[in-house]
Amino acid sequence: MRAARSYLGAGLAVLYAAAFVVAYWLYAQAAGAFMADIWLSLAAIPYILTTAALTGSSDFAAASIGEVLAAAAFCSALAYVAGALLEALLRGAWRLVMRHPRPT
């Protein structure tokens, strides 16, 4: 289960979830105004693009709390996976560099 732990991935997922909280708060402050959901829609771009690719259309609505929660969960999971892959690559590179002795 060691491969499933990633500090970088967890940090990125928490940052993405916090971005969703802030974006939803901004949306709630300006609900009903023109383009009130712009920050929430921008935060949900990976979710919107994925649902559009899988179903042919995406009807993301900031007013639907279920859809916002699904987008937040999906985007946070995606950020975790991206962070875990990056961390694994960096750890592998570090091990490769440290394996070879330094020339003197």
Biopython code that builds the backbone (N, CA, C, O; Angstrom):
import numpy as np
from Bio.PDB.StructureBuilder import StructureBuilder

atoms = [
    (1, "MET", "N", (0.816, -1.185, 0.000)),
    (1, "MET", "CA", (0.000, 0.000, 0.000)),
    (1, "MET", "C", (0.866, 1.258, 0.000)),
    (1, "MET", "O", (0.337, 2.369, -0.033)),
    (2, "ARG", "N", (2.170, 1.099, 0.036)),
    (2, "ARG", "CA", (3.065, 2.246, 0.039)),
    (2, "ARG", "C", (2.923, 3.061, -1.240)),
    (2, "ARG", "O", (3.075, 4.282, -1.212)),
    (3, "ALA", "N", (2.637, 2.409, -2.351)),
    (3, "ALA", "CA", (2.537, 3.115, -3.623)),
    (3, "ALA", "C", (1.336, 4.064, -3.652)),
    (3, "ALA", "O", (1.315, 5.003, -4.447)),
    (4, "ALA", "N", (0.355, 3.834, -2.812)),
    (4, "ALA", "CA", (-0.848, 4.666, -2.813)),
    (4, "ALA", "C", (-0.680, 5.925, -1.959)),
    (4, "ALA", "O", (-1.546, 6.799, -1.991)),
    (5, "ARG", "N", (0.414, 6.038, -1.197)),
    (5, "ARG", "CA", (0.640, 7.228, -0.369)),
    (5, "ARG", "C", (1.484, 8.231, -1.123)),
    (5, "ARG", "O", (2.530, 7.896, -1.678)),
    (6, "SER", "N", (1.019, 9.453, -1.134)),
    (6, "SER", "CA", (1.774, 10.507, -1.799)),
    (6, "SER", "C", (1.508, 11.816, -1.073)),
    (6, "SER", "O", (0.374, 12.291, -1.014)),
    (7, "TYR", "N", (2.565, 12.389, -0.524)),
    (7, "TYR", "CA", (2.414, 13.667, 0.157)),
    (7, "TYR", "C", (2.123, 14.789, -0.834)),
    (7, "TYR", "O", (1.294, 15.658, -0.566)),
    (8, "LEU", "N", (2.796, 14.769, -1.962)),
    (8, "LEU", "CA", (2.560, 15.782, -2.978)),
    (8, "LEU", "C", (1.142, 15.663, -3.528)),
    (8, "LEU", "O", (0.452, 16.667, -3.703)),
    (9, "GLY", "N", (0.713, 14.438, -3.799)),
    (9, "GLY", "CA", (-0.644, 14.226, -4.303)),
    (9, "GLY", "C", (-1.699, 14.669, -3.307)),
    (9, "GLY", "O", (-2.693, 15.291, -3.683)),
    (10, "ALA", "N", (-1.486, 14.351, -2.041)),
    (10, "ALA", "CA", (-2.442, 14.768, -1.014)),
    (10, "ALA", "C", (-2.478, 16.285, -0.885)),
    (10, "ALA", "O", (-3.544, 16.877, -0.721)),
    (11, "GLY", "N", (-1.317, 16.904, -0.961)),
    (11, "GLY", "CA", (-1.264, 18.363, -0.881)),
    (11, "GLY", "C", (-1.977, 19.025, -2.044)),
    (11, "GLY", "O", (-2.710, 19.996, -1.856)),
    (12, "LEU", "N", (-1.765, 18.503, -3.250)),
    (12, "LEU", "CA", (-2.446, 19.067, -4.415)),
    (12, "LEU", "C", (-3.953, 18.842, -4.346)),
    (12, "LEU", "O", (-4.728, 19.715, -4.736)),
    (13, "ALA", "N", (-4.370, 17.688, -3.856)),
    (13, "ALA", "CA", (-5.806, 17.414, -3.724)),
    (13, "ALA", "C", (-6.456, 18.349, -2.711)),
    (13, "ALA", "O", (-7.569, 18.827, -2.929)),
    (14, "VAL", "N", (-5.768, 18.609, -1.611)),
    (14, "VAL", "CA", (-6.301, 19.538, -0.603)),
    (14, "VAL", "C", (-6.374, 20.952, -1.175)),
    (14, "VAL", "O", (-7.354, 21.660, -0.944)),
    (15, "LEU", "N", (-5.349, 21.371, -1.917)),
    (15, "LEU", "CA", (-5.374, 22.699, -2.537)),
    (15, "LEU", "C", (-6.513, 22.829, -3.545)),
    (15, "LEU", "O", (-7.165, 23.871, -3.619)),
    (16, "TYR", "N", (-6.750, 21.776, -4.318)),
    (16, "TYR", "CA", (-7.831, 21.812, -5.301)),
    (16, "TYR", "C", (-9.187, 21.860, -4.606)),
    (16, "TYR", "O", (-10.083, 22.587, -5.035)),
    (17, "ALA", "N", (-9.337, 21.087, -3.534)),
    (17, "ALA", "CA", (-10.590, 21.126, -2.777)),
    (17, "ALA", "C", (-10.803, 22.509, -2.160)),
    (17, "ALA", "O", (-11.928, 23.008, -2.135)),
    (18, "ALA", "N", (-9.744, 23.122, -1.669)),
    (18, "ALA", "CA", (-9.855, 24.471, -1.108)),
    (18, "ALA", "C", (-10.226, 25.477, -2.196)),
    (18, "ALA", "O", (-10.982, 26.415, -1.941)),
    (19, "ALA", "N", (-9.700, 25.288, -3.401)),
    (19, "ALA", "CA", (-10.062, 26.169, -4.512)),
    (19, "ALA", "C", (-11.546, 26.043, -4.833)),
    (19, "ALA", "O", (-12.197, 27.036, -5.157)),
    (20, "PHE", "N", (-12.079, 24.839, -4.745)),
    (20, "PHE", "CA", (-13.515, 24.649, -4.968)),
    (20, "PHE", "C", (-14.333, 25.338, -3.888)),
    (20, "PHE", "O", (-15.367, 25.938, -4.182)),
    (21, "VAL", "N", (-13.883, 25.259, -2.649)),
    (21, "VAL", "CA", (-14.600, 25.922, -1.559)),
    (21, "VAL", "C", (-14.626, 27.426, -1.785)),
    (21, "VAL", "O", (-15.672, 28.059, -1.641)),
    (22, "VAL", "N", (-13.494, 27.997, -2.134)),
    (22, "VAL", "CA", (-13.420, 29.437, -2.382)),
    (22, "VAL", "C", (-14.278, 29.813, -3.593)),
    (22, "VAL", "O", (-14.996, 30.812, -3.559)),
    (23, "ALA", "N", (-14.204, 29.018, -4.658)),
    (23, "ALA", "CA", (-15.000, 29.309, -5.855)),
    (23, "ALA", "C", (-16.496, 29.225, -5.561)),
    (23, "ALA", "O", (-17.276, 30.031, -6.069)),
    (24, "TYR", "N", (-16.897, 28.255, -4.745)),
    (24, "TYR", "CA", (-18.315, 28.154, -4.404)),
    (24, "TYR", "C", (-18.734, 29.319, -3.513)),
    (24, "TYR", "O", (-19.846, 29.831, -3.645)),
    (25, "TRP", "N", (-17.865, 29.736, -2.618)),
    (25, "TRP", "CA", (-18.170, 30.883, -1.765)),
    (25, "TRP", "C", (-18.352, 32.139, -2.614)),
    (25, "TRP", "O", (-19.273, 32.920, -2.378)),
    (26, "LEU", "N", (-17.474, 32.337, -3.604)),
    (26, "LEU", "CA", (-17.609, 33.478, -4.510)),
    (26, "LEU", "C", (-18.905, 33.398, -5.299)),
    (26, "LEU", "O", (-19.570, 34.409, -5.520)),
    (27, "TYR", "N", (-19.258, 32.192, -5.722)),
    (27, "TYR", "CA", (-20.520, 32.010, -6.445)),
    (27, "TYR", "C", (-21.708, 32.339, -5.543)),
    (27, "TYR", "O", (-22.648, 33.001, -5.983)),
    (28, "ALA", "N", (-21.682, 31.893, -4.310)),
    (28, "ALA", "CA", (-22.791, 32.131, -3.384)),
    (28, "ALA", "C", (-22.941, 33.618, -3.079)),
    (28, "ALA", "O", (-24.052, 34.100, -2.861)),
    (29, "GLN", "N", (-21.835, 34.340, -3.062)),
    (29, "GLN", "CA", (-21.893, 35.772, -2.790)),
    (29, "GLN", "C", (-22.570, 36.550, -3.923)),
    (29, "GLN", "O", (-23.226, 37.562, -3.679)),
    (30, "ALA", "N", (-22.410, 36.081, -5.142)),
    (30, "ALA", "CA", (-22.915, 36.805, -6.308)),
    (30, "ALA", "C", (-23.982, 36.019, -7.063)),
    (30, "ALA", "O", (-24.206, 36.279, -8.245)),
    (31, "ALA", "N", (-24.641, 35.072, -6.415)),
    (31, "ALA", "CA", (-25.644, 34.239, -7.090)),
    (31, "ALA", "C", (-26.699, 35.126, -7.738)),
    (31, "ALA", "O", (-27.202, 36.070, -7.129)),
    (32, "GLY", "N", (-27.018, 34.807, -8.965)),
    (32, "GLY", "CA", (-28.008, 35.568, -9.703)),
    (32, "GLY", "C", (-27.414, 36.658, -10.571)),
    (32, "GLY", "O", (-28.084, 37.172, -11.466)),
    (33, "ALA", "N", (-26.180, 37.010, -10.322)),
    (33, "ALA", "CA", (-25.522, 38.046, -11.123)),
    (33, "ALA", "C", (-24.976, 37.426, -12.406)),
    (33, "ALA", "O", (-24.840, 36.208, -12.520)),
    (34, "PHE", "N", (-24.668, 38.287, -13.359)),
    (34, "PHE", "CA", (-24.110, 37.842, -14.627)),
    (34, "PHE", "C", (-22.752, 37.183, -14.390)),
    (34, "PHE", "O", (-21.874, 37.765, -13.753)),
    (35, "MET", "N", (-22.593, 35.992, -14.896)),
    (35, "MET", "CA", (-21.360, 35.202, -14.784)),
    (35, "MET", "C", (-20.923, 34.991, -13.332)),
    (35, "MET", "O", (-19.730, 35.027, -13.033)),
    (36, "ALA", "N", (-21.861, 34.778, -12.451)),
    (36, "ALA", "CA", (-21.541, 34.562, -11.041)),
    (36, "ALA", "C", (-20.773, 33.264, -10.829)),
    (36, "ALA", "O", (-20.010, 33.134, -9.872)),
    (37, "ASP", "N", (-20.980, 32.301, -11.731)),
    (37, "ASP", "CA", (-20.354, 30.994, -11.550)),
    (37, "ASP", "C", (-19.064, 30.814, -12.336)),
    (37, "ASP", "O", (-18.627, 29.681, -12.539)),
    (38, "ILE", "N", (-18.449, 31.891, -12.780)),
    (38, "ILE", "CA", (-17.267, 31.774, -13.630)),
    (38, "ILE", "C", (-16.109, 31.071, -12.918)),
    (38, "ILE", "O", (-15.456, 30.216, -13.517)),
    (39, "TRP", "N", (-15.840, 31.411, -11.654)),
    (39, "TRP", "CA", (-14.720, 30.791, -10.942)),
    (39, "TRP", "C", (-14.993, 29.324, -10.666)),
    (39, "TRP", "O", (-14.078, 28.502, -10.706)),
    (40, "LEU", "N", (-16.240, 28.993, -10.387)),
    (40, "LEU", "CA", (-16.595, 27.594, -10.156)),
    (40, "LEU", "C", (-16.481, 26.796, -11.449)),
    (40, "LEU", "O", (-16.019, 25.655, -11.434)),
    (41, "SER", "N", (-16.888, 27.374, -12.546)),
    (41, "SER", "CA", (-16.763, 26.700, -13.842)),
    (41, "SER", "C", (-15.302, 26.523, -14.239)),
    (41, "SER", "O", (-14.931, 25.492, -14.800)),
    (42, "LEU", "N", (-14.479, 27.516, -13.950)),
    (42, "LEU", "CA", (-13.054, 27.384, -14.255)),
    (42, "LEU", "C", (-12.397, 26.302, -13.400)),
    (42, "LEU", "O", (-11.544, 25.557, -13.883)),
    (43, "ALA", "N", (-12.794, 26.220, -12.135)),
    (43, "ALA", "CA", (-12.233, 25.189, -11.267)),
    (43, "ALA", "C", (-12.666, 23.793, -11.714)),
    (43, "ALA", "O", (-11.954, 22.816, -11.484)),
    (44, "ALA", "N", (-13.830, 23.703, -12.350)),
    (44, "ALA", "CA", (-14.376, 22.407, -12.749)),
    (44, "ALA", "C", (-14.046, 22.025, -14.187)),
    (44, "ALA", "O", (-14.648, 21.094, -14.721)),
    (45, "ILE", "N", (-13.117, 22.708, -14.820)),
    (45, "ILE", "CA", (-12.804, 22.427, -16.225)),
    (45, "ILE", "C", (-12.443, 20.957, -16.477)),
    (45, "ILE", "O", (-12.952, 20.388, -17.442)),
    (46, "PRO", "N", (-11.594, 20.309, -15.665)),
    (46, "PRO", "CA", (-11.315, 18.889, -15.943)),
    (46, "PRO", "C", (-12.584, 18.020, -15.894)),
    (46, "PRO", "O", (-12.746, 17.112, -16.709)),
    (47, "TYR", "N", (-13.463, 18.297, -14.955)),
    (47, "TYR", "CA", (-14.724, 17.552, -14.846)),
    (47, "TYR", "C", (-15.617, 17.818, -16.054)),
    (47, "TYR", "O", (-16.195, 16.890, -16.619)),
    (48, "ILE", "N", (-15.726, 19.076, -16.445)),
    (48, "ILE", "CA", (-16.573, 19.439, -17.580)),
    (48, "ILE", "C", (-16.068, 18.801, -18.867)),
    (48, "ILE", "O", (-16.856, 18.259, -19.641)),
    (49, "LEU", "N", (-14.766, 18.860, -19.100)),
    (49, "LEU", "CA", (-14.199, 18.264, -20.310)),
    (49, "LEU", "C", (-14.343, 16.746, -20.324)),
    (49, "LEU", "O", (-14.611, 16.155, -21.370)),
    (50, "THR", "N", (-14.165, 16.116, -19.167)),
    (50, "THR", "CA", (-14.299, 14.660, -19.097)),
    (50, "THR", "C", (-15.736, 14.222, -19.338)),
    (50, "THR", "O", (-15.971, 13.281, -20.097)),
    (51, "THR", "N", (-16.699, 14.881, -18.711)),
    (51, "THR", "CA", (-18.102, 14.500, -18.934)),
    (51, "THR", "C", (-18.521, 14.791, -20.369)),
    (51, "THR", "O", (-19.321, 14.050, -20.940)),
    (52, "ALA", "N", (-17.993, 15.857, -20.957)),
    (52, "ALA", "CA", (-18.314, 16.153, -22.351)),
    (52, "ALA", "C", (-17.733, 15.091, -23.279)),
    (52, "ALA", "O", (-18.368, 14.710, -24.263)),
    (53, "ALA", "N", (-16.535, 14.616, -22.971)),
    (53, "ALA", "CA", (-15.920, 13.585, -23.806)),
    (53, "ALA", "C", (-16.633, 12.233, -23.658)),
    (53, "ALA", "O", (-16.758, 11.482, -24.625)),
    (54, "LEU", "N", (-17.093, 11.936, -22.449)),
    (54, "LEU", "CA", (-17.727, 10.638, -22.215)),
    (54, "LEU", "C", (-19.186, 10.587, -22.651)),
    (54, "LEU", "O", (-19.647, 9.560, -23.150)),
    (55, "THR", "N", (-19.906, 11.669, -22.471)),
    (55, "THR", "CA", (-21.347, 11.647, -22.767)),
    (55, "THR", "C", (-21.731, 12.466, -23.987)),
    (55, "THR", "O", (-22.870, 12.379, -24.445)),
    (56, "GLY", "N", (-20.822, 13.250, -24.520)),
    (56, "GLY", "CA", (-21.130, 14.070, -25.679)),
    (56, "GLY", "C", (-21.575, 15.474, -25.330)),
    (56, "GLY", "O", (-21.575, 16.352, -26.193)),
    (57, "SER", "N", (-21.953, 15.703, -24.090)),
    (57, "SER", "CA", (-22.329, 17.051, -23.660)),
    (57, "SER", "C", (-22.091, 17.170, -22.157)),
    (57, "SER", "O", (-22.041, 16.174, -21.435)),
    (58, "SER", "N", (-21.947, 18.396, -21.714)),
    (58, "SER", "CA", (-21.758, 18.631, -20.295)),
    (58, "SER", "C", (-22.694, 19.752, -19.876)),
    (58, "SER", "O", (-22.693, 20.829, -20.471)),
    (59, "ASP", "N", (-23.480, 19.496, -18.864)),
    (59, "ASP", "CA", (-24.412, 20.516, -18.389)),
    (59, "ASP", "C", (-24.100, 20.855, -16.933)),
    (59, "ASP", "O", (-24.966, 20.777, -16.061)),
    (60, "PHE", "N", (-22.850, 21.232, -16.690)),
    (60, "PHE", "CA", (-22.430, 21.596, -15.348)),
    (60, "PHE", "C", (-23.195, 22.825, -14.896)),
    (60, "PHE", "O", (-23.244, 23.833, -15.601)),
    (61, "ALA", "N", (-23.789, 22.738, -13.722)),
    (61, "ALA", "CA", (-24.543, 23.859, -13.179)),
    (61, "ALA", "C", (-24.074, 24.120, -11.754)),
    (61, "ALA", "O", (-24.069, 23.221, -10.913)),
    (62, "ALA", "N", (-23.684, 25.349, -11.501)),
    (62, "ALA", "CA", (-23.208, 25.706, -10.166)),
    (62, "ALA", "C", (-24.328, 25.640, -9.144)),
    (62, "ALA", "O", (-24.071, 25.474, -7.952)),
    (63, "ALA", "N", (-25.559, 25.768, -9.593)),
    (63, "ALA", "CA", (-26.699, 25.728, -8.679)),
    (63, "ALA", "C", (-26.973, 24.317, -8.164)),
    (63, "ALA", "O", (-27.643, 24.156, -7.144)),
    (64, "SER", "N", (-26.474, 23.305, -8.843)),
    (64, "SER", "CA", (-26.674, 21.917, -8.429)),
    (64, "SER", "C", (-25.537, 21.492, -7.503)),
    (64, "SER", "O", (-24.418, 21.244, -7.953)),
    (65, "ILE", "N", (-25.835, 21.410, -6.210)),
    (65, "ILE", "CA", (-24.792, 21.084, -5.235)),
    (65, "ILE", "C", (-24.229, 19.683, -5.465)),
    (65, "ILE", "O", (-23.050, 19.440, -5.206)),
    (66, "GLY", "N", (-25.050, 18.773, -5.940)),
    (66, "GLY", "CA", (-24.568, 17.423, -6.245)),
    (66, "GLY", "C", (-23.532, 17.424, -7.346)),
    (66, "GLY", "O", (-22.523, 16.723, -7.263)),
    (67, "GLU", "N", (-23.779, 18.207, -8.371)),
    (67, "GLU", "CA", (-22.831, 18.306, -9.474)),
    (67, "GLU", "C", (-21.541, 18.998, -9.029)),
    (67, "GLU", "O", (-20.452, 18.616, -9.457)),
    (68, "VAL", "N", (-21.659, 19.992, -8.189)),
    (68, "VAL", "CA", (-20.477, 20.692, -7.676)),
    (68, "VAL", "C", (-19.639, 19.745, -6.817)),
    (68, "VAL", "O", (-18.412, 19.733, -6.918)),
    (69, "LEU", "N", (-20.299, 18.956, -5.977)),
    (69, "LEU", "CA", (-19.567, 17.989, -5.144)),
    (69, "LEU", "C", (-18.906, 16.909, -5.992)),
    (69, "LEU", "O", (-17.780, 16.498, -5.714)),
    (70, "ALA", "N", (-19.605, 16.453, -7.021)),
    (70, "ALA", "CA", (-19.020, 15.451, -7.924)),
    (70, "ALA", "C", (-17.811, 16.029, -8.643)),
    (70, "ALA", "O", (-16.789, 15.356, -8.779)),
    (71, "ALA", "N", (-17.920, 17.270, -9.103)),
    (71, "ALA", "CA", (-16.799, 17.914, -9.787)),
    (71, "ALA", "C", (-15.629, 18.106, -8.837)),
    (71, "ALA", "O", (-14.478, 17.891, -9.218)),
    (72, "ALA", "N", (-15.913, 18.508, -7.603)),
    (72, "ALA", "CA", (-14.840, 18.707, -6.620)),
    (72, "ALA", "C", (-14.139, 17.393, -6.308)),
    (72, "ALA", "O", (-12.912, 17.349, -6.219)),
    (73, "ALA", "N", (-14.905, 16.325, -6.143)),
    (73, "ALA", "CA", (-14.312, 15.019, -5.856)),
    (73, "ALA", "C", (-13.475, 14.532, -7.037)),
    (73, "ALA", "O", (-12.360, 14.045, -6.853)),
    (74, "PHE", "N", (-14.011, 14.663, -8.243)),
    (74, "PHE", "CA", (-13.286, 14.218, -9.435)),
    (74, "PHE", "C", (-11.989, 14.995, -9.620)),
    (74, "PHE", "O", (-10.932, 14.407, -9.848)),
    (75, "CYS", "N", (-12.075, 16.322, -9.519)),
    (75, "CYS", "CA", (-10.891, 17.157, -9.738)),
    (75, "CYS", "C", (-9.847, 16.953, -8.638)),
    (75, "CYS", "O", (-8.647, 16.979, -8.910)),
    (76, "SER", "N", (-10.298, 16.750, -7.405)),
    (76, "SER", "CA", (-9.351, 16.489, -6.317)),
    (76, "SER", "C", (-8.664, 15.142, -6.509)),
    (76, "SER", "O", (-7.463, 15.016, -6.265)),
    (77, "ALA", "N", (-9.413, 14.142, -6.940)),
    (77, "ALA", "CA", (-8.813, 12.832, -7.207)),
    (77, "ALA", "C", (-7.815, 12.924, -8.363)),
    (77, "ALA", "O", (-6.750, 12.308, -8.323)),
    (78, "LEU", "N", (-8.162, 13.687, -9.375)),
    (78, "LEU", "CA", (-7.258, 13.878, -10.508)),
    (78, "LEU", "C", (-5.979, 14.593, -10.072)),
    (78, "LEU", "O", (-4.886, 14.248, -10.521)),
    (79, "ALA", "N", (-6.120, 15.584, -9.200)),
    (79, "ALA", "CA", (-4.945, 16.282, -8.679)),
    (79, "ALA", "C", (-4.085, 15.341, -7.841)),
    (79, "ALA", "O", (-2.857, 15.417, -7.888)),
    (80, "TYR", "N", (-4.723, 14.449, -7.071)),
    (80, "TYR", "CA", (-3.969, 13.481, -6.274)),
    (80, "TYR", "C", (-3.160, 12.549, -7.185)),
    (80, "TYR", "O", (-1.979, 12.303, -6.940)),
    (81, "VAL", "N", (-3.798, 12.041, -8.222)),
    (81, "VAL", "CA", (-3.108, 11.124, -9.139)),
    (81, "VAL", "C", (-1.954, 11.838, -9.843)),
    (81, "VAL", "O", (-0.868, 11.274, -9.982)),
    (82, "ALA", "N", (-2.182, 13.067, -10.283)),
    (82, "ALA", "CA", (-1.107, 13.821, -10.948)),
    (82, "ALA", "C", (0.048, 14.071, -9.980)),
    (82, "ALA", "O", (1.211, 13.939, -10.361)),
    (83, "GLY", "N", (-0.258, 14.428, -8.743)),
    (83, "GLY", "CA", (0.783, 14.644, -7.750)),
    (83, "GLY", "C", (1.523, 13.370, -7.398)),
    (83, "GLY", "O", (2.739, 13.390, -7.203)),
    (84, "ALA", "N", (0.802, 12.261, -7.316)),
    (84, "ALA", "CA", (1.441, 10.981, -7.002)),
    (84, "ALA", "C", (2.378, 10.541, -8.127)),
    (84, "ALA", "O", (3.466, 10.026, -7.869)),
    (85, "LEU", "N", (1.952, 10.747, -9.372)),
    (85, "LEU", "CA", (2.824, 10.405, -10.501)),
    (85, "LEU", "C", (4.070, 11.291, -10.527)),
    (85, "LEU", "O", (5.178, 10.806, -10.756)),
    (86, "LEU", "N", (3.884, 12.568, -10.296)),
    (86, "LEU", "CA", (5.031, 13.473, -10.262)),
    (86, "LEU", "C", (5.983, 13.123, -9.129)),
    (86, "LEU", "O", (7.201, 13.144, -9.306)),
    (87, "GLU", "N", (5.425, 12.800, -7.959)),
    (87, "GLU", "CA", (6.269, 12.412, -6.831)),
    (87, "GLU", "C", (7.030, 11.127, -7.121)),
    (87, "GLU", "O", (8.204, 11.006, -6.773)),
    (88, "ALA", "N", (6.366, 10.166, -7.757)),
    (88, "ALA", "CA", (7.044, 8.909, -8.098)),
    (88, "ALA", "C", (8.178, 9.156, -9.087)),
    (88, "ALA", "O", (9.248, 8.558, -8.967)),
    (89, "LEU", "N", (7.954, 10.028, -10.057)),
    (89, "LEU", "CA", (9.010, 10.351, -11.014)),
    (89, "LEU", "C", (10.185, 11.042, -10.331)),
    (89, "LEU", "O", (11.343, 10.730, -10.611)),
    (90, "LEU", "N", (9.889, 11.974, -9.442)),
    (90, "LEU", "CA", (10.958, 12.677, -8.737)),
    (90, "LEU", "C", (11.730, 11.742, -7.807)),
    (90, "LEU", "O", (12.954, 11.834, -7.711)),
    (91, "ARG", "N", (11.027, 10.851, -7.131)),
    (91, "ARG", "CA", (11.713, 9.883, -6.259)),
    (91, "ARG", "C", (12.587, 8.935, -7.070)),
    (91, "ARG", "O", (13.698, 8.602, -6.658)),
    (92, "GLY", "N", (12.084, 8.500, -8.224)),
    (92, "GLY", "CA", (12.874, 7.627, -9.088)),
    (92, "GLY", "C", (14.119, 8.324, -9.608)),
    (92, "GLY", "O", (15.195, 7.728, -9.658)),
    (93, "ALA", "N", (13.977, 9.573, -9.992)),
    (93, "ALA", "CA", (15.133, 10.340, -10.467)),
    (93, "ALA", "C", (16.137, 10.546, -9.346)),
    (93, "ALA", "O", (17.345, 10.465, -9.567)),
    (94, "TRP", "N", (15.639, 10.813, -8.141)),
    (94, "TRP", "CA", (16.536, 11.005, -6.998)),
    (94, "TRP", "C", (17.314, 9.723, -6.700)),
    (94, "TRP", "O", (18.516, 9.767, -6.440)),
    (95, "ARG", "N", (16.619, 8.576, -6.740)),
    (95, "ARG", "CA", (17.308, 7.300, -6.498)),
    (95, "ARG", "C", (18.347, 7.032, -7.580)),
    (95, "ARG", "O", (19.423, 6.510, -7.292)),
    (96, "LEU", "N", (18.030, 7.385, -8.817)),
    (96, "LEU", "CA", (18.966, 7.174, -9.913)),
    (96, "LEU", "C", (20.201, 8.056, -9.751)),
    (96, "LEU", "O", (21.322, 7.606, -9.991)),
    (97, "VAL", "N", (20.004, 9.292, -9.348)),
    (97, "VAL", "CA", (21.128, 10.210, -9.147)),
    (97, "VAL", "C", (21.976, 9.759, -7.969)),
    (97, "VAL", "O", (23.204, 9.809, -8.046)),
    (98, "MET", "N", (21.369, 9.330, -6.908)),
    (98, "MET", "CA", (22.110, 8.955, -5.712)),
    (98, "MET", "C", (22.786, 7.581, -5.833)),
    (98, "MET", "O", (23.672, 7.261, -5.040)),
    (99, "ARG", "N", (22.386, 6.783, -6.799)),
    (99, "ARG", "CA", (22.971, 5.455, -6.978)),
    (99, "ARG", "C", (24.375, 5.554, -7.555)),
    (99, "ARG", "O", (25.250, 4.773, -7.182)),
    (100, "HIS", "N", (24.601, 6.486, -8.443)),
    (100, "HIS", "CA", (25.906, 6.609, -9.084)),
    (100, "HIS", "C", (26.839, 7.438, -8.226)),
    (100, "HIS", "O", (26.456, 8.496, -7.726)),
    (101, "PRO", "N", (28.075, 6.956, -8.053)),
    (101, "PRO", "CA", (29.031, 7.740, -7.247)),
    (101, "PRO", "C", (29.451, 8.994, -8.016)),
    (101, "PRO", "O", (29.474, 9.024, -9.246)),
    (102, "ARG", "N", (29.779, 10.014, -7.245)),
    (102, "ARG", "CA", (30.215, 11.272, -7.835)),
    (102, "ARG", "C", (31.677, 11.171, -8.257)),
    (102, "ARG", "O", (32.499, 10.603, -7.539)),
    (103, "PRO", "N", (31.992, 11.719, -9.411)),
    (103, "PRO", "CA", (33.392, 11.712, -9.834)),
    (103, "PRO", "C", (34.205, 12.722, -8.993)),
    (103, "PRO", "O", (33.718, 13.802, -8.660)),
    (104, "THR", "N", (35.415, 12.356, -8.671)),
    (104, "THR", "CA", (36.258, 13.257, -7.865)),
    (104, "THR", "C", (37.470, 13.729, -8.629)),
    (104, "THR", "O", (38.278, 14.490, -8.096)),
]
sb = StructureBuilder()
sb.init_structure("model")
sb.init_model(0)
sb.init_chain("A")
sb.init_seg("    ")
for serial, (resi, resn, name, xyz) in enumerate(atoms, 1):
    if name == "N":
        sb.init_residue(resn, " ", resi, " ")
    sb.init_atom(name, np.array(xyz, "f"), 0.0, 1.0, " ", f" {name:<3s}", serial, name[0])
structure = sb.get_structure()
